[in-house]
Amino acid sequence: MWDVGLAERTAVLGRHERYVYDVAFSPDGERLASAAWDGTVRLWNPTTGRQVGQLLHDHPTSKRWPSAPTASSSR
């Protein structure tokens, strides 16, 4: 993680065992997701750099942060 205002590194997110191919912030900026070829998507608190969750996947997934279901999509 890099703080552009301070021009310094604030955290290293280093728990993946293989190449990270994508990262994305949640729409509210409260979480960061990193997806890697080790079959994991790790969720991070971007302020502290601490991992707050993990998901497993079989292959590269969409690069879009999943949105909450809407009334029209839940039918």
Distance bins in CASP14 RR format, pairs under 12 A and 6 or more apart:
PFRMAT RR
TARGET T0000
AUTHOR 0000-0000-0000
RMODE 2
METHOD distances of the structure
MODEL  1
1 8 0 0 0 0 0 1 0 0 0 0 0
1 9 1 0 0 1 0 0 0 0 0 0 0
1 10 1 0 1 0 0 0 0 0 0 0 0
1 11 1 0 1 0 0 0 0 0 0 0 0
1 12 1 0 0 1 0 0 0 0 0 0 0
1 13 1 0 0 1 0 0 0 0 0 0 0
1 14 0 0 0 0 0 1 0 0 0 0 0
1 23 0 0 0 0 0 1 0 0 0 0 0
1 25 0 0 0 0 0 1 0 0 0 0 0
1 32 1 0 0 1 0 0 0 0 0 0 0
1 34 0 0 0 0 0 1 0 0 0 0 0
1 44 0 0 0 0 1 0 0 0 0 0 0
1 45 0 0 0 0 0 1 0 0 0 0 0
1 46 1 0 0 1 0 0 0 0 0 0 0
1 47 0 0 0 0 1 0 0 0 0 0 0
1 48 0 0 0 0 1 0 0 0 0 0 0
1 49 1 0 0 1 0 0 0 0 0 0 0
1 50 0 0 0 0 0 1 0 0 0 0 0
2 8 1 0 0 1 0 0 0 0 0 0 0
2 9 1 0 1 0 0 0 0 0 0 0 0
2 10 1 0 0 1 0 0 0 0 0 0 0
2 11 0 0 0 0 1 0 0 0 0 0 0
2 12 0 0 0 0 0 1 0 0 0 0 0
2 13 0 0 0 0 0 1 0 0 0 0 0
2 46 0 0 0 0 0 1 0 0 0 0 0
2 49 0 0 0 0 0 1 0 0 0 0 0
3 9 1 0 0 1 0 0 0 0 0 0 0
3 10 1 0 1 0 0 0 0 0 0 0 0
3 11 0 0 0 0 1 0 0 0 0 0 0
3 46 0 0 0 0 0 1 0 0 0 0 0
3 47 0 0 0 0 0 1 0 0 0 0 0
3 49 0 0 0 0 0 1 0 0 0 0 0
4 10 0 0 0 0 0 1 0 0 0 0 0
9 49 0 0 0 0 0 1 0 0 0 0 0
10 44 0 0 0 0 0 1 0 0 0 0 0
10 45 0 0 0 0 0 1 0 0 0 0 0
10 46 0 0 0 0 1 0 0 0 0 0 0
10 47 0 0 0 0 1 0 0 0 0 0 0
10 48 0 0 0 0 1 0 0 0 0 0 0
10 49 1 0 0 1 0 0 0 0 0 0 0
11 32 0 0 0 0 0 1 0 0 0 0 0
11 44 0 0 0 0 1 0 0 0 0 0 0
11 45 0 0 0 0 1 0 0 0 0 0 0
11 46 0 0 0 0 1 0 0 0 0 0 0
11 47 0 0 0 0 1 0 0 0 0 0 0
11 48 1 0 0 1 0 0 0 0 0 0 0
11 49 1 1 0 0 0 0 0 0 0 0 0
11 50 0 0 0 0 1 0 0 0 0 0 0
11 51 0 0 0 0 0 1 0 0 0 0 0
12 20 0 0 0 0 0 1 0 0 0 0 0
12 34 0 0 0 0 0 1 0 0 0 0 0
12 44 0 0 0 0 0 1 0 0 0 0 0
12 49 0 0 0 0 1 0 0 0 0 0 0
12 50 0 0 0 0 0 1 0 0 0 0 0
12 51 0 0 0 0 0 1 0 0 0 0 0
13 20 0 0 0 0 1 0 0 0 0 0 0
13 23 0 0 0 0 1 0 0 0 0 0 0
13 32 1 0 0 1 0 0 0 0 0 0 0
13 33 0 0 0 0 0 1 0 0 0 0 0
13 34 1 0 0 1 0 0 0 0 0 0 0
13 36 0 0 0 0 0 1 0 0 0 0 0
13 42 1 0 0 1 0 0 0 0 0 0 0
13 43 0 0 0 0 0 1 0 0 0 0 0
13 44 1 0 1 0 0 0 0 0 0 0 0
13 45 0 0 0 0 0 1 0 0 0 0 0
13 46 0 0 0 0 1 0 0 0 0 0 0
13 48 0 0 0 0 0 1 0 0 0 0 0
13 49 1 0 0 1 0 0 0 0 0 0 0
13 50 0 0 0 0 1 0 0 0 0 0 0
13 51 1 0 0 1 0 0 0 0 0 0 0
13 52 0 0 0 0 0 1 0 0 0 0 0
14 20 0 0 0 0 1 0 0 0 0 0 0
14 23 0 0 0 0 0 1 0 0 0 0 0
14 34 0 0 0 0 1 0 0 0 0 0 0
14 36 0 0 0 0 1 0 0 0 0 0 0
14 38 0 0 0 0 0 1 0 0 0 0 0
14 40 0 0 0 0 0 1 0 0 0 0 0
14 42 0 0 0 0 1 0 0 0 0 0 0
14 44 0 0 0 0 1 0 0 0 0 0 0
14 49 0 0 0 0 1 0 0 0 0 0 0
14 50 0 0 0 0 0 1 0 0 0 0 0
14 51 0 0 0 0 1 0 0 0 0 0 0
15 34 0 0 0 0 1 0 0 0 0 0 0
15 36 0 0 0 0 1 0 0 0 0 0 0
15 38 0 0 0 0 1 0 0 0 0 0 0
15 40 0 0 0 0 1 0 0 0 0 0 0
15 41 0 0 0 0 0 1 0 0 0 0 0
15 42 1 0 0 1 0 0 0 0 0 0 0
15 43 0 0 0 0 0 1 0 0 0 0 0
15 44 0 0 0 0 1 0 0 0 0 0 0
15 49 0 0 0 0 0 1 0 0 0 0 0
15 50 0 0 0 0 0 1 0 0 0 0 0
15 51 1 0 0 1 0 0 0 0 0 0 0
15 52 0 0 0 0 0 1 0 0 0 0 0
15 53 0 0 0 0 0 1 0 0 0 0 0
15 54 0 0 0 0 1 0 0 0 0 0 0
16 22 0 0 0 0 0 1 0 0 0 0 0
16 23 0 0 0 0 0 1 0 0 0 0 0
16 33 0 0 0 0 0 1 0 0 0 0 0
16 34 1 0 0 1 0 0 0 0 0 0 0
16 35 0 0 0 0 1 0 0 0 0 0 0
16 36 1 1 0 0 0 0 0 0 0 0 0
16 37 0 0 0 0 1 0 0 0 0 0 0
16 38 1 0 1 0 0 0 0 0 0 0 0
16 39 0 0 0 0 1 0 0 0 0 0 0
16 40 1 0 0 1 0 0 0 0 0 0 0
16 41 0 0 0 0 1 0 0 0 0 0 0
16 42 1 0 0 1 0 0 0 0 0 0 0
16 44 0 0 0 0 0 1 0 0 0 0 0
16 51 0 0 0 0 0 1 0 0 0 0 0
16 54 0 0 0 0 0 1 0 0 0 0 0
17 36 1 0 0 1 0 0 0 0 0 0 0
17 37 0 0 0 0 1 0 0 0 0 0 0
17 38 1 0 1 0 0 0 0 0 0 0 0
17 39 0 0 0 0 1 0 0 0 0 0 0
17 40 0 0 0 0 1 0 0 0 0 0 0
17 42 0 0 0 0 0 1 0 0 0 0 0
18 34 0 0 0 0 0 1 0 0 0 0 0
18 35 0 0 0 0 0 1 0 0 0 0 0
18 36 1 0 1 0 0 0 0 0 0 0 0
18 37 1 0 1 0 0 0 0 0 0 0 0
18 38 1 1 0 0 0 0 0 0 0 0 0
18 39 1 0 0 1 0 0 0 0 0 0 0
18 40 0 0 0 0 1 0 0 0 0 0 0
18 60 0 0 0 0 0 1 0 0 0 0 0
19 34 0 0 0 0 0 1 0 0 0 0 0
19 35 0 0 0 0 0 1 0 0 0 0 0
19 36 1 0 0 1 0 0 0 0 0 0 0
19 37 1 0 1 0 0 0 0 0 0 0 0
19 38 0 0 0 0 1 0 0 0 0 0 0
19 39 0 0 0 0 0 1 0 0 0 0 0
19 40 0 0 0 0 0 1 0 0 0 0 0
19 60 0 0 0 0 0 1 0 0 0 0 0
20 32 0 0 0 0 0 1 0 0 0 0 0
20 33 0 0 0 0 0 1 0 0 0 0 0
20 34 1 0 1 0 0 0 0 0 0 0 0
20 35 1 0 0 1 0 0 0 0 0 0 0
20 36 1 0 1 0 0 0 0 0 0 0 0
20 37 0 0 0 0 1 0 0 0 0 0 0
20 38 0 0 0 0 1 0 0 0 0 0 0
20 39 0 0 0 0 0 1 0 0 0 0 0
20 40 0 0 0 0 1 0 0 0 0 0 0
20 41 0 0 0 0 0 1 0 0 0 0 0
20 42 0 0 0 0 1 0 0 0 0 0 0
20 44 0 0 0 0 0 1 0 0 0 0 0
20 60 0 0 0 0 0 1 0 0 0 0 0
21 33 0 0 0 0 0 1 0 0 0 0 0
21 34 0 0 0 0 1 0 0 0 0 0 0
21 35 1 0 0 1 0 0 0 0 0 0 0
21 36 1 0 0 1 0 0 0 0 0 0 0
21 37 1 0 0 1 0 0 0 0 0 0 0
21 38 0 0 0 0 0 1 0 0 0 0 0
21 39 0 0 0 0 0 1 0 0 0 0 0
21 40 0 0 0 0 0 1 0 0 0 0 0
21 41 0 0 0 0 0 1 0 0 0 0 0
21 57 0 0 0 0 0 1 0 0 0 0 0
21 59 0 0 0 0 0 1 0 0 0 0 0
21 60 1 0 0 1 0 0 0 0 0 0 0
21 61 0 0 0 0 0 1 0 0 0 0 0
21 63 0 0 0 0 1 0 0 0 0 0 0
22 32 0 0 0 0 0 1 0 0 0 0 0
22 33 0 0 0 0 1 0 0 0 0 0 0
22 34 1 0 0 1 0 0 0 0 0 0 0
22 35 1 0 1 0 0 0 0 0 0 0 0
22 36 0 0 0 0 1 0 0 0 0 0 0
22 37 0 0 0 0 0 1 0 0 0 0 0
22 41 0 0 0 0 1 0 0 0 0 0 0
22 42 0 0 0 0 0 1 0 0 0 0 0
22 57 0 0 0 0 0 1 0 0 0 0 0
22 60 1 0 0 1 0 0 0 0 0 0 0
22 61 0 0 0 0 1 0 0 0 0 0 0
22 62 0 0 0 0 1 0 0 0 0 0 0
22 63 1 0 1 0 0 0 0 0 0 0 0
22 64 0 0 0 0 0 1 0 0 0 0 0
22 65 0 0 0 0 0 1 0 0 0 0 0
23 31 0 0 0 0 0 1 0 0 0 0 0
23 32 1 0 0 1 0 0 0 0 0 0 0
23 33 1 0 0 1 0 0 0 0 0 0 0
23 34 1 0 1 0 0 0 0 0 0 0 0
23 35 1 0 0 1 0 0 0 0 0 0 0
23 36 0 0 0 0 1 0 0 0 0 0 0
23 41 0 0 0 0 1 0 0 0 0 0 0
23 42 0 0 0 0 1 0 0 0 0 0 0
23 43 0 0 0 0 0 1 0 0 0 0 0
23 44 0 0 0 0 1 0 0 0 0 0 0
23 46 0 0 0 0 0 1 0 0 0 0 0
23 63 0 0 0 0 1 0 0 0 0 0 0
23 65 0 0 0 0 0 1 0 0 0 0 0
24 31 0 0 0 0 1 0 0 0 0 0 0
24 32 1 0 0 1 0 0 0 0 0 0 0
24 33 1 0 1 0 0 0 0 0 0 0 0
24 34 0 0 0 0 1 0 0 0 0 0 0
24 35 0 0 0 0 1 0 0 0 0 0 0
24 41 0 0 0 0 1 0 0 0 0 0 0
24 42 0 0 0 0 0 1 0 0 0 0 0
24 43 0 0 0 0 0 1 0 0 0 0 0
24 44 0 0 0 0 0 1 0 0 0 0 0
24 46 0 0 0 0 0 1 0 0 0 0 0
24 61 0 0 0 0 0 1 0 0 0 0 0
24 62 0 0 0 0 1 0 0 0 0 0 0
24 63 1 0 0 1 0 0 0 0 0 0 0
24 64 1 0 0 1 0 0 0 0 0 0 0
24 65 1 0 1 0 0 0 0 0 0 0 0
24 66 0 0 0 0 0 1 0 0 0 0 0
25 31 1 0 0 1 0 0 0 0 0 0 0
25 32 1 0 1 0 0 0 0 0 0 0 0
25 33 1 0 0 1 0 0 0 0 0 0 0
25 34 0 0 0 0 0 1 0 0 0 0 0
25 43 0 0 0 0 0 1 0 0 0 0 0
25 44 0 0 0 0 1 0 0 0 0 0 0
25 45 0 0 0 0 0 1 0 0 0 0 0
25 46 1 0 0 1 0 0 0 0 0 0 0
25 47 0 0 0 0 0 1 0 0 0 0 0
25 64 0 0 0 0 0 1 0 0 0 0 0
25 65 1 0 0 1 0 0 0 0 0 0 0
26 32 1 0 0 1 0 0 0 0 0 0 0
26 33 1 0 0 1 0 0 0 0 0 0 0
26 43 0 0 0 0 1 0 0 0 0 0 0
26 44 0 0 0 0 0 1 0 0 0 0 0
26 45 0 0 0 0 0 1 0 0 0 0 0
26 46 0 0 0 0 1 0 0 0 0 0 0
26 52 0 0 0 0 0 1 0 0 0 0 0
26 64 0 0 0 0 0 1 0 0 0 0 0
26 65 1 0 1 0 0 0 0 0 0 0 0
26 66 0 0 0 0 1 0 0 0 0 0 0
26 67 0 0 0 0 0 1 0 0 0 0 0
26 68 0 0 0 0 0 1 0 0 0 0 0
27 33 0 0 0 0 0 1 0 0 0 0 0
27 64 0 0 0 0 0 1 0 0 0 0 0
27 65 1 0 0 1 0 0 0 0 0 0 0
27 66 0 0 0 0 0 1 0 0 0 0 0
27 67 1 0 0 1 0 0 0 0 0 0 0
27 68 0 0 0 0 1 0 0 0 0 0 0
28 46 0 0 0 0 0 1 0 0 0 0 0
28 65 0 0 0 0 1 0 0 0 0 0 0
28 67 0 0 0 0 0 1 0 0 0 0 0
28 68 0 0 0 0 0 1 0 0 0 0 0
29 43 0 0 0 0 0 1 0 0 0 0 0
29 44 0 0 0 0 0 1 0 0 0 0 0
29 45 0 0 0 0 0 1 0 0 0 0 0
29 46 1 0 0 1 0 0 0 0 0 0 0
29 47 0 0 0 0 1 0 0 0 0 0 0
29 65 0 0 0 0 1 0 0 0 0 0 0
30 43 0 0 0 0 0 1 0 0 0 0 0
30 44 0 0 0 0 0 1 0 0 0 0 0
30 45 1 0 0 1 0 0 0 0 0 0 0
30 46 1 0 0 1 0 0 0 0 0 0 0
30 47 0 0 0 0 1 0 0 0 0 0 0
30 48 0 0 0 0 0 1 0 0 0 0 0
30 52 0 0 0 0 1 0 0 0 0 0 0
30 65 0 0 0 0 0 1 0 0 0 0 0
31 41 0 0 0 0 0 1 0 0 0 0 0
31 42 0 0 0 0 0 1 0 0 0 0 0
31 43 1 0 1 0 0 0 0 0 0 0 0
31 44 1 0 0 1 0 0 0 0 0 0 0
31 45 1 0 0 1 0 0 0 0 0 0 0
31 46 1 0 0 1 0 0 0 0 0 0 0
31 47 0 0 0 0 0 1 0 0 0 0 0
31 48 0 0 0 0 0 1 0 0 0 0 0
31 49 0 0 0 0 0 1 0 0 0 0 0
31 50 0 0 0 0 0 1 0 0 0 0 0
31 51 0 0 0 0 0 1 0 0 0 0 0
31 52 1 0 0 1 0 0 0 0 0 0 0
31 53 0 0 0 0 1 0 0 0 0 0 0
31 55 0 0 0 0 0 1 0 0 0 0 0
31 65 0 0 0 0 1 0 0 0 0 0 0
31 66 0 0 0 0 0 1 0 0 0 0 0
32 41 0 0 0 0 0 1 0 0 0 0 0
32 42 0 0 0 0 1 0 0 0 0 0 0
32 43 1 0 0 1 0 0 0 0 0 0 0
32 44 1 0 1 0 0 0 0 0 0 0 0
32 45 1 0 0 1 0 0 0 0 0 0 0
32 46 1 0 1 0 0 0 0 0 0 0 0
32 47 0 0 0 0 1 0 0 0 0 0 0
32 48 0 0 0 0 0 1 0 0 0 0 0
32 49 0 0 0 0 1 0 0 0 0 0 0
32 50 0 0 0 0 0 1 0 0 0 0 0
32 51 0 0 0 0 1 0 0 0 0 0 0
32 52 0 0 0 0 1 0 0 0 0 0 0
32 53 0 0 0 0 0 1 0 0 0 0 0
32 65 0 0 0 0 0 1 0 0 0 0 0
33 40 0 0 0 0 0 1 0 0 0 0 0
33 41 1 0 1 0 0 0 0 0 0 0 0
33 42 1 0 0 1 0 0 0 0 0 0 0
33 43 1 0 1 0 0 0 0 0 0 0 0
33 44 1 0 0 1 0 0 0 0 0 0 0
33 45 0 0 0 0 0 1 0 0 0 0 0
33 46 0 0 0 0 0 1 0 0 0 0 0
33 51 0 0 0 0 0 1 0 0 0 0 0
33 52 0 0 0 0 0 1 0 0 0 0 0
33 53 0 0 0 0 1 0 0 0 0 0 0
33 54 0 0 0 0 0 1 0 0 0 0 0
33 55 0 0 0 0 1 0 0 0 0 0 0
33 57 0 0 0 0 0 1 0 0 0 0 0
33 61 0 0 0 0 1 0 0 0 0 0 0
33 62 0 0 0 0 0 1 0 0 0 0 0
33 63 0 0 0 0 0 1 0 0 0 0 0
33 64 0 0 0 0 0 1 0 0 0 0 0
33 65 1 0 0 1 0 0 0 0 0 0 0
33 66 0 0 0 0 1 0 0 0 0 0 0
34 40 0 0 0 0 1 0 0 0 0 0 0
34 41 1 0 0 1 0 0 0 0 0 0 0
34 42 1 0 1 0 0 0 0 0 0 0 0
34 43 0 0 0 0 1 0 0 0 0 0 0
34 44 1 0 0 1 0 0 0 0 0 0 0
34 46 0 0 0 0 0 1 0 0 0 0 0
34 49 0 0 0 0 0 1 0 0 0 0 0
34 51 0 0 0 0 1 0 0 0 0 0 0
34 52 0 0 0 0 0 1 0 0 0 0 0
34 53 0 0 0 0 0 1 0 0 0 0 0
34 54 0 0 0 0 0 1 0 0 0 0 0
34 55 0 0 0 0 0 1 0 0 0 0 0
34 63 0 0 0 0 0 1 0 0 0 0 0
35 41 1 0 1 0 0 0 0 0 0 0 0
35 42 0 0 0 0 1 0 0 0 0 0 0
35 43 0 0 0 0 0 1 0 0 0 0 0
35 44 0 0 0 0 0 1 0 0 0 0 0
35 54 0 0 0 0 0 1 0 0 0 0 0
35 55 0 0 0 0 1 0 0 0 0 0 0
35 56 0 0 0 0 0 1 0 0 0 0 0
35 57 1 0 0 1 0 0 0 0 0 0 0
35 58 0 0 0 0 0 1 0 0 0 0 0
35 59 0 0 0 0 0 1 0 0 0 0 0
35 60 1 0 0 1 0 0 0 0 0 0 0
35 61 1 0 0 1 0 0 0 0 0 0 0
35 62 0 0 0 0 1 0 0 0 0 0 0
35 63 0 0 0 0 1 0 0 0 0 0 0
35 64 0 0 0 0 0 1 0 0 0 0 0
35 65 0 0 0 0 0 1 0 0 0 0 0
36 42 1 0 0 1 0 0 0 0 0 0 0
36 54 0 0 0 0 0 1 0 0 0 0 0
36 55 0 0 0 0 0 1 0 0 0 0 0
36 56 0 0 0 0 0 1 0 0 0 0 0
36 57 0 0 0 0 1 0 0 0 0 0 0
36 59 0 0 0 0 0 1 0 0 0 0 0
36 60 0 0 0 0 1 0 0 0 0 0 0
36 61 0 0 0 0 0 1 0 0 0 0 0
37 57 0 0 0 0 0 1 0 0 0 0 0
37 58 0 0 0 0 0 1 0 0 0 0 0
37 59 0 0 0 0 1 0 0 0 0 0 0
37 60 0 0 0 0 1 0 0 0 0 0 0
38 54 0 0 0 0 0 1 0 0 0 0 0
38 55 0 0 0 0 0 1 0 0 0 0 0
38 56 0 0 0 0 1 0 0 0 0 0 0
38 57 0 0 0 0 1 0 0 0 0 0 0
38 58 0 0 0 0 0 1 0 0 0 0 0
38 60 0 0 0 0 0 1 0 0 0 0 0
39 54 0 0 0 0 1 0 0 0 0 0 0
39 55 0 0 0 0 1 0 0 0 0 0 0
39 56 1 0 0 1 0 0 0 0 0 0 0
39 57 1 0 1 0 0 0 0 0 0 0 0
39 58 1 0 0 1 0 0 0 0 0 0 0
39 59 0 0 0 0 1 0 0 0 0 0 0
39 60 0 0 0 0 1 0 0 0 0 0 0
39 61 0 0 0 0 1 0 0 0 0 0 0
40 51 0 0 0 0 0 1 0 0 0 0 0
40 53 0 0 0 0 1 0 0 0 0 0 0
40 54 1 0 1 0 0 0 0 0 0 0 0
40 55 1 0 0 1 0 0 0 0 0 0 0
40 56 1 0 0 1 0 0 0 0 0 0 0
40 57 1 0 0 1 0 0 0 0 0 0 0
40 58 0 0 0 0 0 1 0 0 0 0 0
40 60 0 0 0 0 0 1 0 0 0 0 0
40 61 0 0 0 0 0 1 0 0 0 0 0
41 51 0 0 0 0 0 1 0 0 0 0 0
41 53 0 0 0 0 1 0 0 0 0 0 0
41 54 1 0 0 1 0 0 0 0 0 0 0
41 55 1 0 1 0 0 0 0 0 0 0 0
41 56 1 0 0 1 0 0 0 0 0 0 0
41 57 1 0 0 1 0 0 0 0 0 0 0
41 58 0 0 0 0 0 1 0 0 0 0 0
41 59 0 0 0 0 0 1 0 0 0 0 0
41 60 0 0 0 0 0 1 0 0 0 0 0
41 61 1 0 0 1 0 0 0 0 0 0 0
41 62 0 0 0 0 0 1 0 0 0 0 0
41 63 0 0 0 0 0 1 0 0 0 0 0
41 65 0 0 0 0 0 1 0 0 0 0 0
41 66 0 0 0 0 0 1 0 0 0 0 0
42 49 0 0 0 0 0 1 0 0 0 0 0
42 50 0 0 0 0 0 1 0 0 0 0 0
42 51 1 0 1 0 0 0 0 0 0 0 0
42 52 0 0 0 0 1 0 0 0 0 0 0
42 53 1 0 0 1 0 0 0 0 0 0 0
42 54 1 0 1 0 0 0 0 0 0 0 0
42 55 1 0 0 1 0 0 0 0 0 0 0
42 56 0 0 0 0 0 1 0 0 0 0 0
42 57 0 0 0 0 0 1 0 0 0 0 0
43 49 0 0 0 0 0 1 0 0 0 0 0
43 50 0 0 0 0 0 1 0 0 0 0 0
43 51 1 0 0 1 0 0 0 0 0 0 0
43 52 1 0 1 0 0 0 0 0 0 0 0
43 53 1 0 1 0 0 0 0 0 0 0 0
43 54 1 0 0 1 0 0 0 0 0 0 0
43 55 1 0 0 1 0 0 0 0 0 0 0
43 65 0 0 0 0 0 1 0 0 0 0 0
43 66 0 0 0 0 0 1 0 0 0 0 0
44 50 1 0 0 1 0 0 0 0 0 0 0
44 51 1 0 1 0 0 0 0 0 0 0 0
44 52 1 0 0 1 0 0 0 0 0 0 0
44 53 0 0 0 0 1 0 0 0 0 0 0
44 54 0 0 0 0 0 1 0 0 0 0 0
45 51 0 0 0 0 1 0 0 0 0 0 0
45 52 1 0 1 0 0 0 0 0 0 0 0
45 53 0 0 0 0 1 0 0 0 0 0 0
46 52 0 0 0 0 0 1 0 0 0 0 0
55 61 0 0 0 0 1 0 0 0 0 0 0
55 66 0 0 0 0 0 1 0 0 0 0 0
66 73 0 0 0 0 0 1 0 0 0 0 0
67 73 0 0 0 0 1 0 0 0 0 0 0
68 74 0 0 0 0 1 0 0 0 0 0 0
69 75 0 0 0 0 1 0 0 0 0 0 0
END
